[in-house]
Structure formats: C-alpha cells, structure tokens
Amino acid sequence: MSSKTDRRTGASRGAALIGGALLAAITGGAAAVGSTAPAESSDWQYGLMIYGWLPSVNGDIKLPLPRGLGNESVSVSADQILDALQFTVMGSFEARKGDWSLFTDLIYLDLDGSDSKAATFSDGATRTVLDGNLQLTGWVWTFGGGYTVWRSEGSYLDLLAGGRLLALDADLTLTGPGRFQLGRKTADSVDLWDGIVGVTGRAKIDANWFVPYYLDVGAGSSQVTWQAAAGVGYAFRWGDVMLLYRHLQYDQNDDELLQNVSFGGGMLGVNFRF
C-alpha cells in the first residue's frame, strides 16, 4: 500500500474513532423509571433521582472532515467515554398527584478527548500520520406528563407523552505532517426536537423488591427515536435503589451529524421520595 493511501486511511479512521468515543456519552434522558409508586391520594408526591449511565455506542457519525476524509462506522466501549469525561450532571424529577404526574430529566456532558493514528510506509517505517482532538458538549432534556391507567398493590402502569431535546456541539482539530493537514479545524452542531409517547411503571415482586420499566418512541427532527429500560429495584423508607439496562436509538437522515446511532448499557440510580 502506498504512503498516500495509508495517510488517508489512518486519518479517516482516527477522526471517526475520536468522535465516536465522545459521542457515546450523549445519551437520551428517560423519565424517572418507576420512580414514585403512585398511591390513591390527593397529596402531591415527589421523586428526585440521581443516576449514572455510561453506555457503549454503535453507529455512524458525520463531521465535515477536511480533505474529503469522509465518515466511518464506530464501535466504542464505555471506558473510553469515562476517560474523556470532564464534567457531567444526570438527574430526573417527578411530581405526582393522584393519577396524574409531571416529569423532567436532564443530562449535561462536557468531554475532551484525543487520539492518534500511525501508518506503515513503503520504506517499512511506522509514523504518526494524524493527531485529533475533539471537544464536545451536549444536553439531553426529556419532559412530559403521565396518567396512571392501572395500579394494584404496589404495581402500576402509566401512559406518558412529552418531548426530548438532544443538543450537541462538536469541535474537531486535526494535526499531522504536511501543510494540508497541519492545524485543520472543523465543527458541527445539531438540535433534535422529538415528540414522544410511551409507558412507564413498576411490577411488585415482594414487599421491597420490584421491576421498574420504561419505553418510549417518537419522531420529529429524528426519523425515529426510541428508548427502553428495565431492571430491578429495592424500596426503602426514604426511596429506591435501582439497577437497569437502558437503550437509546436515533435513526437520522444521511446529512445529519448523528446517523443510526444506538446507546446501551447499565444504569444505577438512587431515587429519593418526599
């Protein structure tokens, strides 16, 4: 393989992997999954959940890379996200009165990561052909309301409707040998507003243990987006501790920054009831 081809291949893959590792942390917010077991009461009930979720990612990203490097498919693990994480806040809040509820969920992430790619040239030497740094900030905000259509001894099912915003800003800097690659910068941003409908609730196992679940599907700026979560929880007097598996899917047009991207992984949450 020629040195020119090696440079192009290394640069394209390097940029894509850098972007993929950081994009993996931009995740969809869910309602507080099974957060507050509804009771037949006219008093307001509240739930505040603090959680952590670091999913793995699979899919495509599309940044306007210089020199026609194009875009690549990516597959990135959760530990790469953790290495790039600078600051994050994740939490949700729910207010409930009788059968009606309101909820909001917010995720903010600030990431800064870098990577480099090397290529082997025709003379047998291996050299770095591309260094990349990606700064990425993003918000995921989910909001809506729900209505309890069924309840029985600690179990319940809510229908929900609302919206989700994914706002993402990405700045990529590429450096490498040669005047055409030195200090090249590119940036892109996206704001995806989608309406969602779904269900959420919990199924009681015994006096303390329960199964929380959540499912939504929507569209708008996205062709289709959907999210599902389920797991196991333990109820205390003050609230709940829950361990879940959570999956978020975005299907986009070919000209969007995120294309056919899925996020999935374990989530641990602590919910305070008052």
C-alpha positions as protocol buffer text, in pm:
chain_id: "A"
residue {
  index: 1
  type: MET
  ca { x: 0 y: 0 z: 0 }
}
residue {
  index: 2
  type: SER
  ca { x: 132 y: 344 z: -84 }
}
residue {
  index: 3
  type: SER
  ca { x: 210 y: 608 z: 177 }
}
residue {
  index: 4
  type: LYS
  ca { x: -63 y: 835 z: 32 }
}
residue {
  index: 5
  type: THR
  ca { x: -328 y: 566 z: 80 }
}
residue {
  index: 6
  type: ASP
  ca { x: -202 y: 488 z: 432 }
}
residue {
  index: 7
  type: ARG
  ca { x: -228 y: 853 z: 530 }
}
residue {
  index: 8
  type: ARG
  ca { x: -585 y: 881 z: 403 }
}
residue {
  index: 9
  type: THR
  ca { x: -699 y: 558 z: 572 }
}
residue {
  index: 10
  type: GLY
  ca { x: -531 y: 640 z: 904 }
}
residue {
  index: 11
  type: ALA
  ca { x: -672 y: 992 z: 912 }
}
residue {
  index: 12
  type: SER
  ca { x: -1028 y: 884 z: 837 }
}
residue {
  index: 13
  type: ARG
  ca { x: -1037 y: 608 z: 1097 }
}
residue {
  index: 14
  type: GLY
  ca { x: -862 y: 819 z: 1357 }
}
residue {
  index: 15
  type: ALA
  ca { x: -1110 y: 1104 z: 1330 }
}
residue {
  index: 16
  type: ALA
  ca { x: -1406 y: 869 z: 1336 }
}
residue {
  index: 17
  type: LEU
  ca { x: -1288 y: 680 z: 1645 }
}
residue {
  index: 18
  type: ILE
  ca { x: -1218 y: 1001 z: 1834 }
}
residue {
  index: 19
  type: GLY
  ca { x: -1563 y: 1132 z: 1753 }
}
residue {
  index: 20
  type: GLY
  ca { x: -1731 y: 802 z: 1832 }
}
residue {
  index: 21
  type: ALA
  ca { x: -1576 y: 771 z: 2174 }
}
residue {
  index: 22
  type: LEU
  ca { x: -1706 y: 1110 z: 2276 }
}
residue {
  index: 23
  type: LEU
  ca { x: -2043 y: 1089 z: 2107 }
}
residue {
  index: 24
  type: ALA
  ca { x: -2113 y: 774 z: 2305 }
}
residue {
  index: 25
  type: ALA
  ca { x: -2171 y: 977 z: 2618 }
}
residue {
  index: 26
  type: ILE
  ca { x: -2453 y: 1185 z: 2470 }
}
residue {
  index: 27
  type: THR
  ca { x: -2749 y: 985 z: 2589 }
}
residue {
  index: 28
  type: GLY
  ca { x: -3121 y: 1021 z: 2588 }
}
residue {
  index: 29
  type: GLY
  ca { x: -3296 y: 1121 z: 2910 }
}
residue {
  index: 30
  type: ALA
  ca { x: -3577 y: 899 z: 3037 }
}
residue {
  index: 31
  type: ALA
  ca { x: -3844 y: 978 z: 3288 }
}
residue {
  index: 32
  type: ALA
  ca { x: -3760 y: 865 z: 3638 }
}
residue {
  index: 33
  type: VAL
  ca { x: -3813 y: 496 z: 3564 }
}
residue {
  index: 34
  type: GLY
  ca { x: -4061 y: 358 z: 3814 }
}
residue {
  index: 35
  type: SER
  ca { x: -3952 y: 638 z: 4043 }
}
residue {
  index: 36
  type: THR
  ca { x: -4254 y: 702 z: 4263 }
}
residue {
  index: 37
  type: ALA
  ca { x: -4508 y: 431 z: 4331 }
}
residue {
  index: 38
  type: PRO
  ca { x: -4844 y: 610 z: 4295 }
}
residue {
  index: 39
  type: ALA
  ca { x: -5099 y: 589 z: 4569 }
}
residue {
  index: 40
  type: GLU
  ca { x: -5461 y: 692 z: 4572 }
}
residue {
  index: 41
  type: SER
  ca { x: -5401 y: 1024 z: 4745 }
}
residue {
  index: 42
  type: SER
  ca { x: -5485 y: 1387 z: 4678 }
}
residue {
  index: 43
  type: ASP
  ca { x: -5149 y: 1498 z: 4820 }
}
residue {
  index: 44
  type: TRP
  ca { x: -4851 y: 1579 z: 4599 }
}
residue {
  index: 45
  type: GLN
  ca { x: -4573 y: 1317 z: 4590 }
}
residue {
  index: 46
  type: TYR
  ca { x: -4223 y: 1388 z: 4459 }
}
residue {
  index: 47
  type: GLY
  ca { x: -3927 y: 1185 z: 4341 }
}
residue {
  index: 48
  type: LEU
  ca { x: -3571 y: 1306 z: 4278 }
}
residue {
  index: 49
  type: MET
  ca { x: -3337 y: 1055 z: 4115 }
}
residue {
  index: 50
  type: ILE
  ca { x: -2960 y: 1089 z: 4074 }
}
residue {
  index: 51
  type: TYR
  ca { x: -2813 y: 831 z: 3839 }
}
residue {
  index: 52
  type: GLY
  ca { x: -2511 y: 730 z: 3636 }
}
residue {
  index: 53
  type: TRP
  ca { x: -2517 y: 582 z: 3286 }
}
residue {
  index: 54
  type: LEU
  ca { x: -2210 y: 516 z: 3068 }
}
residue {
  index: 55
  type: PRO
  ca { x: -2328 y: 319 z: 2765 }
}
residue {
  index: 56
  type: SER
  ca { x: -2138 y: 167 z: 2478 }
}
residue {
  index: 57
  type: VAL
  ca { x: -2216 y: 307 z: 2132 }
}
residue {
  index: 58
  type: ASN
  ca { x: -2258 y: 168 z: 1783 }
}
residue {
  index: 59
  type: GLY
  ca { x: -2337 y: 363 z: 1468 }
}
residue {
  index: 60
  type: ASP
  ca { x: -2220 y: 634 z: 1230 }
}
residue {
  index: 61
  type: ILE
  ca { x: -2110 y: 994 z: 1276 }
}
residue {
  index: 62
  type: LYS
  ca { x: -2066 y: 1256 z: 1008 }
}
residue {
  index: 63
  type: LEU
  ca { x: -1838 y: 1553 z: 1062 }
}
residue {
  index: 64
  type: PRO
  ca { x: -1730 y: 1780 z: 775 }
}
residue {
  index: 65
  type: LEU
  ca { x: -1375 y: 1644 z: 778 }
}
residue {
  index: 66
  type: PRO
  ca { x: -1110 y: 1825 z: 572 }
}
residue {
  index: 67
  type: ARG
  ca { x: -961 y: 1684 z: 251 }
}
residue {
  index: 68
  type: GLY
  ca { x: -1265 y: 1463 z: 187 }
}
residue {
  index: 69
  type: LEU
  ca { x: -1182 y: 1209 z: 456 }
}
residue {
  index: 70
  type: GLY
  ca { x: -1549 y: 1113 z: 488 }
}
residue {
  index: 71
  type: ASN
  ca { x: -1709 y: 934 z: 783 }
}
residue {
  index: 72
  type: GLU
  ca { x: -1673 y: 591 z: 937 }
}
residue {
  index: 73
  type: SER
  ca { x: -1873 y: 340 z: 1140 }
}
residue {
  index: 74
  type: VAL
  ca { x: -1774 y: 335 z: 1505 }
}
residue {
  index: 75
  type: SER
  ca { x: -1798 y: 94 z: 1797 }
}
residue {
  index: 76
  type: VAL
  ca { x: -1677 y: 232 z: 2129 }
}
residue {
  index: 77
  type: SER
  ca { x: -1680 y: 97 z: 2484 }
}
residue {
  index: 78
  type: ALA
  ca { x: -1789 y: 276 z: 2800 }
}
residue {
  index: 79
  type: ASP
  ca { x: -1437 y: 301 z: 2946 }
}
residue {
  index: 80
  type: GLN
  ca { x: -1331 y: 525 z: 2654 }
}
residue {
  index: 81
  type: ILE
  ca { x: -1616 y: 762 z: 2740 }
}
residue {
  index: 82
  type: LEU
  ca { x: -1506 y: 776 z: 3103 }
}
residue {
  index: 83
  type: ASP
  ca { x: -1151 y: 870 z: 3001 }
}
residue {
  index: 84
  type: ALA
  ca { x: -1279 y: 1168 z: 2801 }
}
residue {
  index: 85
  type: LEU
  ca { x: -1534 y: 1290 z: 3056 }
}
residue {
  index: 86
  type: GLN
  ca { x: -1464 y: 1635 z: 3201 }
}
residue {
  index: 87
  type: PHE
  ca { x: -1794 y: 1712 z: 3374 }
}
residue {
  index: 88
  type: THR
  ca { x: -2144 y: 1563 z: 3384 }
}
residue {
  index: 89
  type: VAL
  ca { x: -2475 y: 1605 z: 3562 }
}
residue {
  index: 90
  type: MET
  ca { x: -2754 y: 1347 z: 3537 }
}
residue {
  index: 91
  type: GLY
  ca { x: -3083 y: 1356 z: 3721 }
}
residue {
  index: 92
  type: SER
  ca { x: -3461 y: 1348 z: 3697 }
}
residue {
  index: 93
  type: PHE
  ca { x: -3754 y: 1488 z: 3893 }
}
residue {
  index: 94
  type: GLU
  ca { x: -4117 y: 1378 z: 3912 }
}
residue {
  index: 95
  type: ALA
  ca { x: -4424 y: 1535 z: 4072 }
}
residue {
  index: 96
  type: ARG
  ca { x: -4738 y: 1325 z: 4113 }
}
residue {
  index: 97
  type: LYS
  ca { x: -5088 y: 1392 z: 4239 }
}
residue {
  index: 98
  type: GLY
  ca { x: -5342 y: 1113 z: 4224 }
}
residue {
  index: 99
  type: ASP
  ca { x: -5334 y: 957 z: 3878 }
}
residue {
  index: 100
  type: TRP
  ca { x: -5153 y: 1249 z: 3712 }
}
residue {
  index: 101
  type: SER
  ca { x: -4779 y: 1311 z: 3700 }
}
residue {
  index: 102
  type: LEU
  ca { x: -4523 y: 1551 z: 3552 }
}
residue {
  index: 103
  type: PHE
  ca { x: -4158 y: 1463 z: 3493 }
}
residue {
  index: 104
  type: THR
  ca { x: -3834 y: 1611 z: 3363 }
}
residue {
  index: 105
  type: ASP
  ca { x: -3493 y: 1455 z: 3305 }
}
residue {
  index: 106
  type: LEU
  ca { x: -3168 y: 1636 z: 3230 }
}
residue {
  index: 107
  type: ILE
  ca { x: -2823 y: 1520 z: 3121 }
}
residue {
  index: 108
  type: TYR
  ca { x: -2531 y: 1757 z: 3062 }
}
residue {
  index: 109
  type: LEU
  ca { x: -2188 y: 1638 z: 2946 }
}
residue {
  index: 110
  type: ASP
  ca { x: -1858 y: 1811 z: 2873 }
}
residue {
  index: 111
  type: LEU
  ca { x: -1598 y: 1591 z: 2706 }
}
residue {
  index: 112
  type: ASP
  ca { x: -1249 y: 1642 z: 2570 }
}
residue {
  index: 113
  type: GLY
  ca { x: -1061 y: 1355 z: 2414 }
}
residue {
  index: 114
  type: SER
  ca { x: -776 y: 1290 z: 2175 }
}
residue {
  index: 115
  type: ASP
  ca { x: -631 y: 1006 z: 1973 }
}
residue {
  index: 116
  type: SER
  ca { x: -363 y: 947 z: 1711 }
}
residue {
  index: 117
  type: LYS
  ca { x: -317 y: 715 z: 1418 }
}
residue {
  index: 118
  type: ALA
  ca { x: 2 y: 570 z: 1269 }
}
residue {
  index: 119
  type: ALA
  ca { x: 69 y: 416 z: 928 }
}
residue {
  index: 120
  type: THR
  ca { x: 342 y: 192 z: 790 }
}
residue {
  index: 121
  type: PHE
  ca { x: 506 y: 338 z: 480 }
}
residue {
  index: 122
  type: SER
  ca { x: 673 y: 170 z: 183 }
}
residue {
  index: 123
  type: ASP
  ca { x: 1016 y: 206 z: 344 }
}
residue {
  index: 124
  type: GLY
  ca { x: 896 y: -4 z: 641 }
}
residue {
  index: 125
  type: ALA
  ca { x: 888 y: 285 z: 889 }
}
residue {
  index: 126
  type: THR
  ca { x: 583 y: 349 z: 1107 }
}
residue {
  index: 127
  type: ARG
  ca { x: 496 y: 714 z: 1167 }
}
residue {
  index: 128
  type: THR
  ca { x: 210 y: 908 z: 1320 }
}
residue {
  index: 129
  type: VAL
  ca { x: 1 y: 1049 z: 1034 }
}
residue {
  index: 130
  type: LEU
  ca { x: -280 y: 1213 z: 1229 }
}
residue {
  index: 131
  type: ASP
  ca { x: -346 y: 1354 z: 1576 }
}
residue {
  index: 132
  type: GLY
  ca { x: -702 y: 1452 z: 1660 }
}
residue {
  index: 133
  type: ASN
  ca { x: -871 y: 1632 z: 1947 }
}
residue {
  index: 134
  type: LEU
  ca { x: -1249 y: 1657 z: 1987 }
}
residue {
  index: 135
  type: GLN
  ca { x: -1423 y: 1890 z: 2231 }
}
residue {
  index: 136
  type: LEU
  ca { x: -1787 y: 1806 z: 2271 }
}
residue {
  index: 137
  type: THR
  ca { x: -2066 y: 1943 z: 2489 }
}
residue {
  index: 138
  type: GLY
  ca { x: -2425 y: 1832 z: 2490 }
}
residue {
  index: 139
  type: TRP
  ca { x: -2761 y: 1849 z: 2662 }
}
residue {
  index: 140
  type: VAL
  ca { x: -3035 y: 1588 z: 2667 }
}
residue {
  index: 141
  type: TRP
  ca { x: -3364 y: 1710 z: 2811 }
}
residue {
  index: 142
  type: THR
  ca { x: -3676 y: 1495 z: 2838 }
}
residue {
  index: 143
  type: PHE
  ca { x: -4004 y: 1629 z: 2973 }
}
residue {
  index: 144
  type: GLY
  ca { x: -4371 y: 1534 z: 2977 }
}
residue {
  index: 145
  type: GLY
  ca { x: -4666 y: 1410 z: 3173 }
}
residue {
  index: 146
  type: GLY
  ca { x: -4827 y: 1079 z: 3257 }
}
residue {
  index: 147
  type: TYR
  ca { x: -5155 y: 924 z: 3367 }
}
residue {
  index: 148
  type: THR
  ca { x: -5193 y: 605 z: 3572 }
}
residue {
  index: 149
  type: VAL
  ca { x: -5422 y: 363 z: 3388 }
}
residue {
  index: 150
  type: TRP
  ca { x: -5371 y: 66 z: 3622 }
}
residue {
  index: 151
  type: ARG
  ca { x: -5246 y: 0 z: 3976 }
}
residue {
  index: 152
  type: SER
  ca { x: -5254 y: -295 z: 4214 }
}
residue {
  index: 153
  type: GLU
  ca { x: -5069 y: -343 z: 4548 }
}
residue {
  index: 154
  type: GLY
  ca { x: -4752 y: -152 z: 4464 }
}
residue {
  index: 155
  type: SER
  ca { x: -4757 y: -222 z: 4090 }
}
residue {
  index: 156
  type: TYR
  ca { x: -4872 y: 35 z: 3834 }
}
residue {
  index: 157
  type: LEU
  ca { x: -4871 y: 133 z: 3467 }
}
residue {
  index: 158
  type: ASP
  ca { x: -4858 y: 492 z: 3337 }
}
residue {
  index: 159
  type: LEU
  ca { x: -4917 y: 621 z: 2986 }
}
residue {
  index: 160
  type: LEU
  ca { x: -4687 y: 916 z: 2908 }
}
residue {
  index: 161
  type: ALA
  ca { x: -4643 y: 1184 z: 2643 }
}
residue {
  index: 162
  type: GLY
  ca { x: -4387 y: 1461 z: 2606 }
}
residue {
  index: 163
  type: GLY
  ca { x: -4073 y: 1557 z: 2418 }
}
residue {
  index: 164
  type: ARG
  ca { x: -3696 y: 1509 z: 2408 }
}
residue {
  index: 165
  type: LEU
  ca { x: -3420 y: 1750 z: 2303 }
}
residue {
  index: 166
  type: LEU
  ca { x: -3070 y: 1640 z: 2204 }
}
residue {
  index: 167
  type: ALA
  ca { x: -2840 y: 1943 z: 2161 }
}
residue {
  index: 168
  type: LEU
  ca { x: -2481 y: 1870 z: 2060 }
}
residue {
  index: 169
  type: ASP
  ca { x: -2178 y: 2089 z: 1973 }
}
residue {
  index: 170
  type: ALA
  ca { x: -1862 y: 1925 z: 1836 }
}
residue {
  index: 171
  type: ASP
  ca { x: -1524 y: 2087 z: 1757 }
}
residue {
  index: 172
  type: LEU
  ca { x: -1257 y: 1870 z: 1595 }
}
residue {
  index: 173
  type: THR
  ca { x: -892 y: 1971 z: 1548 }
}
residue {
  index: 174
  type: LEU
  ca { x: -667 y: 1758 z: 1324 }
}
residue {
  index: 175
  type: THR
  ca { x: -289 y: 1794 z: 1311 }
}
residue {
  index: 176
  type: GLY
  ca { x: -37 y: 1596 z: 1116 }
}
residue {
  index: 177
  type: PRO
  ca { x: 261 y: 1616 z: 882 }
}
residue {
  index: 178
  type: GLY
  ca { x: 232 y: 1826 z: 570 }
}
residue {
  index: 179
  type: ARG
  ca { x: 95 y: 2173 z: 513 }
}
residue {
  index: 180
  type: PHE
  ca { x: -252 y: 2047 z: 412 }
}
residue {
  index: 181
  type: GLN
  ca { x: -323 y: 1869 z: 743 }
}
residue {
  index: 182
  type: LEU
  ca { x: -149 y: 2097 z: 991 }
}
residue {
  index: 183
  type: GLY
  ca { x: -393 y: 2261 z: 1233 }
}
residue {
  index: 184
  type: ARG
  ca { x: -712 y: 2186 z: 1040 }
}
residue {
  index: 185
  type: LYS
  ca { x: -1033 y: 2253 z: 1236 }
}
residue {
  index: 186
  type: THR
  ca { x: -1394 y: 2157 z: 1176 }
}
residue {
  index: 187
  type: ALA
  ca { x: -1712 y: 2197 z: 1379 }
}
residue {
  index: 188
  type: ASP
  ca { x: -2077 y: 2100 z: 1367 }
}
residue {
  index: 189
  type: SER
  ca { x: -2382 y: 2115 z: 1590 }
}
residue {
  index: 190
  type: VAL
  ca { x: -2726 y: 1961 z: 1599 }
}
residue {
  index: 191
  type: ASP
  ca { x: -3054 y: 2027 z: 1785 }
}
residue {
  index: 192
  type: LEU
  ca { x: -3301 y: 1739 z: 1765 }
}
residue {
  index: 193
  type: TRP
  ca { x: -3654 y: 1803 z: 1895 }
}
residue {
  index: 194
  type: ASP
  ca { x: -3875 y: 1494 z: 1906 }
}
residue {
  index: 195
  type: GLY
  ca { x: -4220 y: 1426 z: 2045 }
}
residue {
  index: 196
  type: ILE
  ca { x: -4250 y: 1100 z: 2240 }
}
residue {
  index: 197
  type: VAL
  ca { x: -4523 y: 869 z: 2370 }
}
residue {
  index: 198
  type: GLY
  ca { x: -4476 y: 563 z: 2586 }
}
residue {
  index: 199
  type: VAL
  ca { x: -4534 y: 371 z: 2908 }
}
residue {
  index: 200
  type: THR
  ca { x: -4357 y: 353 z: 3242 }
}
residue {
  index: 201
  type: GLY
  ca { x: -4419 y: 184 z: 3578 }
}
residue {
  index: 202
  type: ARG
  ca { x: -4316 y: -97 z: 3807 }
}
residue {
  index: 203
  type: ALA
  ca { x: -4413 y: -455 z: 3885 }
}
residue {
  index: 204
  type: LYS
  ca { x: -4400 y: -555 z: 4251 }
}
residue {
  index: 205
  type: ILE
  ca { x: -4210 y: -871 z: 4343 }
}
residue {
  index: 206
  type: ASP
  ca { x: -4247 y: -862 z: 4724 }
}
residue {
  index: 207
  type: ALA
  ca { x: -4258 y: -602 z: 5000 }
}
residue {
  index: 208
  type: ASN
  ca { x: -3926 y: -444 z: 4890 }
}
residue {
  index: 209
  type: TRP
  ca { x: -3822 y: -578 z: 4551 }
}
residue {
  index: 210
  type: PHE
  ca { x: -3976 y: -458 z: 4225 }
}
residue {
  index: 211
  type: VAL
  ca { x: -3914 y: -443 z: 3849 }
}
residue {
  index: 212
  type: PRO
  ca { x: -3905 y: -87 z: 3703 }
}
residue {
  index: 213
  type: TYR
  ca { x: -3964 y: -44 z: 3330 }
}
residue {
  index: 214
  type: TYR
  ca { x: -3981 y: 234 z: 3070 }
}
residue {
  index: 215
  type: LEU
  ca { x: -4048 y: 251 z: 2695 }
}
residue {
  index: 216
  type: ASP
  ca { x: -4095 y: 547 z: 2459 }
}
residue {
  index: 217
  type: VAL
  ca { x: -4098 y: 606 z: 2085 }
}
residue {
  index: 218
  type: GLY
  ca { x: -4103 y: 933 z: 1897 }
}
residue {
  index: 219
  type: ALA
  ca { x: -4021 y: 1138 z: 1589 }
}
residue {
  index: 220
  type: GLY
  ca { x: -3975 y: 1496 z: 1477 }
}
residue {
  index: 221
  type: SER
  ca { x: -3627 y: 1617 z: 1396 }
}
residue {
  index: 222
  type: SER
  ca { x: -3536 y: 1247 z: 1400 }
}
residue {
  index: 223
  type: GLN
  ca { x: -3686 y: 999 z: 1160 }
}
residue {
  index: 224
  type: VAL
  ca { x: -3739 y: 765 z: 1457 }
}
residue {
  index: 225
  type: THR
  ca { x: -3609 y: 763 z: 1813 }
}
residue {
  index: 226
  type: TRP
  ca { x: -3693 y: 514 z: 2084 }
}
residue {
  index: 227
  type: GLN
  ca { x: -3577 y: 425 z: 2431 }
}
residue {
  index: 228
  type: ALA
  ca { x: -3627 y: 130 z: 2664 }
}
residue {
  index: 229
  type: ALA
  ca { x: -3512 y: 50 z: 3017 }
}
residue {
  index: 230
  type: ALA
  ca { x: -3582 y: -230 z: 3264 }
}
residue {
  index: 231
  type: GLY
  ca { x: -3416 y: -383 z: 3567 }
}
residue {
  index: 232
  type: VAL
  ca { x: -3460 y: -446 z: 3935 }
}
residue {
  index: 233
  type: GLY
  ca { x: -3515 y: -213 z: 4231 }
}
residue {
  index: 234
  type: TYR
  ca { x: -3524 y: -226 z: 4609 }
}
residue {
  index: 235
  type: ALA
  ca { x: -3753 y: 4 z: 4808 }
}
residue {
  index: 236
  type: PHE
  ca { x: -3650 y: 170 z: 5135 }
}
residue {
  index: 237
  type: ARG
  ca { x: -3850 y: 402 z: 5359 }
}
residue {
  index: 238
  type: TRP
  ca { x: -3677 y: 705 z: 5207 }
}
residue {
  index: 239
  type: GLY
  ca { x: -3672 y: 595 z: 4843 }
}
residue {
  index: 240
  type: ASP
  ca { x: -3541 y: 335 z: 4600 }
}
residue {
  index: 241
  type: VAL
  ca { x: -3216 y: 199 z: 4458 }
}
residue {
  index: 242
  type: MET
  ca { x: -3242 y: 68 z: 4100 }
}
residue {
  index: 243
  type: LEU
  ca { x: -3011 y: -117 z: 3862 }
}
residue {
  index: 244
  type: LEU
  ca { x: -3126 y: -117 z: 3500 }
}
residue {
  index: 245
  type: TYR
  ca { x: -3021 y: -181 z: 3143 }
}
residue {
  index: 246
  type: ARG
  ca { x: -3102 y: 119 z: 2923 }
}
residue {
  index: 247
  type: HIS
  ca { x: -3102 y: 150 z: 2544 }
}
residue {
  index: 248
  type: LEU
  ca { x: -3148 y: 460 z: 2325 }
}
residue {
  index: 249
  type: GLN
  ca { x: -3175 y: 461 z: 1945 }
}
residue {
  index: 250
  type: TYR
  ca { x: -3161 y: 751 z: 1696 }
}
residue {
  index: 251
  type: ASP
  ca { x: -3227 y: 699 z: 1323 }
}
residue {
  index: 252
  type: GLN
  ca { x: -3140 y: 1006 z: 1113 }
}
residue {
  index: 253
  type: ASN
  ca { x: -3114 y: 1124 z: 755 }
}
residue {
  index: 254
  type: ASP
  ca { x: -2777 y: 1087 z: 578 }
}
residue {
  index: 255
  type: ASP
  ca { x: -2694 y: 1458 z: 615 }
}
residue {
  index: 256
  type: GLU
  ca { x: -2721 y: 1466 z: 997 }
}
residue {
  index: 257
  type: LEU
  ca { x: -2432 y: 1467 z: 1245 }
}
residue {
  index: 258
  type: LEU
  ca { x: -2563 y: 1151 z: 1415 }
}
residue {
  index: 259
  type: GLN
  ca { x: -2677 y: 869 z: 1188 }
}
residue {
  index: 260
  type: ASN
  ca { x: -2833 y: 541 z: 1304 }
}
residue {
  index: 261
  type: VAL
  ca { x: -2667 y: 560 z: 1645 }
}
residue {
  index: 262
  type: SER
  ca { x: -2755 y: 331 z: 1937 }
}
residue {
  index: 263
  type: PHE
  ca { x: -2651 y: 362 z: 2302 }
}
residue {
  index: 264
  type: GLY
  ca { x: -2686 y: 78 z: 2551 }
}
residue {
  index: 265
  type: GLY
  ca { x: -2551 y: -7 z: 2893 }
}
residue {
  index: 266
  type: GLY
  ca { x: -2606 y: -45 z: 3266 }
}
residue {
  index: 267
  type: MET
  ca { x: -2754 y: 236 z: 3474 }
}
residue {
  index: 268
  type: LEU
  ca { x: -2752 y: 279 z: 3852 }
}
residue {
  index: 269
  type: GLY
  ca { x: -2996 y: 523 z: 4014 }
}
residue {
  index: 270
  type: VAL
  ca { x: -3090 y: 637 z: 4363 }
}
residue {
  index: 271
  type: ASN
  ca { x: -3437 y: 786 z: 4395 }
}
residue {
  index: 272
  type: PHE
  ca { x: -3539 y: 1000 z: 4695 }
}
residue {
  index: 273
  type: ARG
  ca { x: -3912 y: 1021 z: 4768 }
}
residue {
  index: 274
  type: PHE
  ca { x: -4071 y: 1302 z: 4964 }
}
